[in-house]
Amino acid sequence: MSRAPALITALMLAAGAAAAQPTTQFTIARVHYDGGGDWYSDPSSLPNLLAFVGAHTRIRVADTEARVRLDDEELYNYPYLYLTGHGNISFSARETARLRAYLEAGGFLHADDNYGMDESFRREMKKVFPTRDFVELPADHDLFHSHFDLPDGLPKVHEHNGKRPQALGLFQQQRLIVVYTYESDLGDGWEDAPVHGVPEATRQAALRMGTNIIVHSLIR
């Protein structure tokens, strides 16, 4: 049975469109995947991002992240998925089909490149959408201006291979359904300041970028 209505309801509530349930709060659902990568990395990042979103927007946010596997029944309760980690990512055939159905039903995925996940993430997304390719989002794309104005595009937080940061997107028609923040490592910028020693100006840029991604996902 299709779970799209539940997802649509979650999207509306998170965006504040349904005042009948004022206690409903938006959260980010971290994807628990197999393959050996540390899907749980940067543990302080998502609570910090949620707190920043709550302080700088009108979105009602939870204090903590959710955690979900792609084959969990609860997947469709979360309009926003986040995936990160170092090392290998692997989706089963069922998880691949579920992620495709979730995204086509209105869901959204933000994948944040932590060193070592790029090759396997691209491989697995080709299983999800074999005929679609990532396209780079230019600095004038709405993603960089949905709440905060980020005229230079995606900030660079952590050096991996010395490459420039790229915000890459997958689309369903005109709707942005996946954002892959490559060679940026926003999660390091969201973490508590002492963890990675990221300069405060860079941390603020990372938090603003994360906020823009969330806002864009809810109003697209």
C-alpha positions in Angstrom: 0.0 0.0 0.0 1.3 3.5 -0.8 2.6 5.5 2.1 2.6 8.8 0.2 -0.3 10.4 2.2 1.7 10.0 5.4 4.7 11.6 3.9 2.7 14.5 2.5 1.1 15.0 6.0 4.6 15.0 7.6 5.8 17.6 5.1 2.9 19.9 5.8 3.2 19.6 9.5 7.0 20.2 9.5 6.4 23.3 7.4 3.8 24.6 9.8 0.9 24.2 7.3 -1.3 22.2 9.6 -2.1 24.2 12.8 -4.4 21.4 14.1 -1.4 19.6 15.6 0.9 22.3 17.0 3.1 19.8 18.9 4.3 18.2 15.7 8.0 18.9 15.2 10.4 18.6 12.3 13.4 16.4 12.7 16.1 15.0 10.5 16.2 11.3 10.0 19.7 9.9 9.8 19.9 6.9 7.5 21.3 3.7 9.0 22.8 1.8 6.2 24.9 -1.4 5.8 28.3 -1.8 4.1 30.6 -0.8 6.9 30.6 3.0 6.7 30.1 4.8 10.0 26.6 6.1 9.3 26.5 7.5 12.9 29.5 9.8 12.5 29.5 13.5 13.7 27.1 12.8 16.5 26.7 16.4 17.6 26.1 17.7 14.1 22.4 17.2 13.6 21.2 18.3 17.1 23.3 21.5 16.6 21.8 22.0 13.1 18.2 21.5 14.4 18.8 24.0 17.2 20.2 26.6 14.7 17.1 26.0 12.4 14.8 26.5 15.4 16.5 29.7 16.4 16.6 31.3 12.9 13.4 30.1 11.2 9.7 29.5 12.2 10.0 25.8 11.7 9.1 23.8 14.8 12.1 21.5 15.4 12.8 18.5 17.7 15.8 18.5 20.0 17.2 15.3 18.6 17.6 13.5 15.3 15.7 10.4 14.3 17.4 7.3 13.0 15.8 5.1 10.3 16.7 2.3 8.0 15.4 2.5 4.4 13.3 -0.7 4.9 11.7 0.5 8.2 8.0 1.0 8.2 8.5 4.4 9.8 10.5 5.7 6.8 7.5 7.7 5.4 7.0 9.5 8.7 10.1 11.6 7.9 10.2 14.1 5.1 13.9 14.7 5.3 16.7 12.0 5.3 20.3 12.7 6.0 23.1 10.3 5.0 26.8 10.6 5.8 29.8 8.5 7.0 33.3 7.3 6.1 33.7 4.2 4.0 31.3 1.9 2.1 27.6 2.3 1.7 25.4 -0.6 0.6 21.7 -0.7 -0.1 19.8 -4.0 -0.5 17.4 -4.5 -3.4 14.5 -3.8 -1.1 16.2 -0.6 0.3 16.9 0.6 -3.2 13.3 0.2 -4.2 12.1 1.8 -1.0 14.3 4.8 -1.4 13.2 5.3 -5.0 9.5 5.1 -4.0 10.1 7.5 -1.0 11.8 10.1 -3.1 9.2 9.9 -5.9 6.4 10.2 -3.3 7.7 13.6 -2.1 10.6 12.7 0.2 14.0 14.3 0.3 17.6 13.1 0.8 20.6 15.1 1.8 23.9 13.2 1.5 26.9 14.9 3.0 30.3 13.7 1.7 32.4 12.5 4.6 35.8 11.3 3.4 35.6 7.9 1.8 31.9 7.6 0.9 31.9 9.2 -2.5 32.5 6.1 -4.7 30.0 3.9 -3.0 27.3 6.5 -2.6 27.4 7.3 -6.3 27.3 3.6 -7.1 24.2 3.0 -4.9 22.3 6.0 -6.2 22.8 4.7 -9.7 20.9 1.6 -8.5 18.2 3.8 -7.2 17.9 6.0 -10.4 19.9 4.2 -13.2 19.0 6.8 -15.9 19.6 10.0 -13.8 22.8 11.8 -13.3 23.9 14.3 -10.7 24.0 17.9 -11.9 25.9 20.7 -10.2 23.7 23.4 -8.8 25.0 26.9 -9.7 25.5 29.6 -7.1 22.4 31.4 -8.2 20.2 28.3 -7.6 17.4 28.8 -5.1 19.1 26.3 -2.7 21.6 29.0 -1.8 19.0 31.7 -1.3 16.0 29.9 0.2 16.5 31.5 3.7 20.1 32.8 4.0 21.8 34.5 1.0 24.9 32.4 0.2 26.1 34.1 -3.0 29.3 32.0 -3.2 27.4 28.7 -3.1 28.4 25.7 -1.0 31.0 26.5 1.7 34.2 24.5 2.0 34.5 23.1 5.6 37.0 20.3 5.5 39.7 19.4 3.0 39.5 15.9 1.5 41.3 15.7 -1.8 41.8 19.4 -2.3 38.9 19.6 -4.7 36.4 22.5 -4.8 33.0 21.9 -3.0 30.0 21.1 -5.2 26.3 20.9 -4.5 25.1 18.1 -6.7 21.4 17.4 -7.3 19.1 14.8 -8.6 15.7 15.9 -10.0 12.3 14.5 -10.6 11.1 16.7 -13.4 11.7 20.2 -11.8 11.7 19.0 -8.2 15.0 18.6 -6.4 14.8 15.3 -4.6 18.5 14.6 -3.6 21.2 17.0 -2.7 24.8 15.7 -2.4 27.2 18.1 -0.8 30.5 16.9 -2.2 34.0 17.9 -1.0 32.4 20.2 1.6 31.8 18.1 4.8 29.0 20.3 6.2 28.7 17.9 9.1 32.1 18.8 10.5 31.0 22.4 10.5 27.8 21.5 12.4 29.6 19.7 15.1 30.5 21.2 18.5 33.3 23.8 17.8 36.1 22.0 19.6 35.6 18.7 17.8 37.2 19.6 14.5 38.6 23.1 15.2 36.5 24.7 12.4 36.7 28.5 12.5 33.5 30.1 13.7 32.9 31.9 10.4 33.0 28.6 8.6 30.8 26.9 11.2 28.2 29.7 10.7 28.4 29.3 6.9 27.9 25.5 7.3 24.9 26.0 9.6 23.3 28.5 7.2 23.8 26.1 4.3 22.2 23.3 6.2 19.3 25.6 7.1 18.9 26.5 3.4 18.8 22.9 2.4 16.0 22.1 5.0 14.0 25.2 4.1 14.3 24.5 0.3 13.2 20.8 0.9 10.1 21.9 2.7 8.9 24.6 0.2 9.9 23.1 -3.1 
